[in-house]
């Protein structure tokens, strides 16, 4: 009976480690892709959108990615190193959906006009 209980804990442990590994690898791959897209956009000089755009306060960002999933424009925002960042700012059209759908919107985003 003791051997069965030990093998059961081993199976649970392997399952938990497997799930955590898949999550971590997926998250890391997504962040690398976001960083690569951001570097491509910025190196092409595509830094400022022509209209309103989100300004992210990295000190207040929790990295929950709710603004990323709320954006209907696609890859305007992305999570890099656990914080939301603009990865393709020129794709933003300034409608504010990322701010409206956030859990705690006052902690992360404000909108500014381009000068």
QUIPELIN-V667331 format. One record per residue. RES is the residue in one small letter. SS is DSSP state (a for helix, b for strand, c for the rest). Layout:
RES&SS + RES&SS
//
This chain:
x&c + x&a + x&a + x&a + x&a + x&a + x&a + x&a + x&a + x&a + x&a + x&a + x&a + x&a + x&a + x&a + x&a + x&a + x&a + x&a + x&a + x&a + x&a + x&a + x&a + x&a + x&a + x&a + x&a + x&a + x&a + x&a + x&a + x&a + x&a + x&a + x&a + x&a + x&a + x&a + x&a + x&a + x&a + x&c + x&c + x&c + x&c + x&c + x&c + x&c + x&c + x&c + x&b + x&b + x&b + x&b + x&c + x&c + x&c + x&c + x&c + x&c + x&c + x&c + x&c + x&a + x&a + x&a + x&a + x&a + x&c + x&c + x&c + x&c + x&c + x&c + x&b + x&b + x&b + x&b + x&c + x&c + x&b + x&b + x&b + x&b + x&c + x&c + x&a + x&a + x&a + x&c + x&c + x&c + x&c + x&c + x&a + x&a + x&a + x&a + x&c + x&c + x&c + x&c + x&a + x&a + x&a + x&c + x&b + x&b + x&b + x&b + x&c + x&c + x&c
//
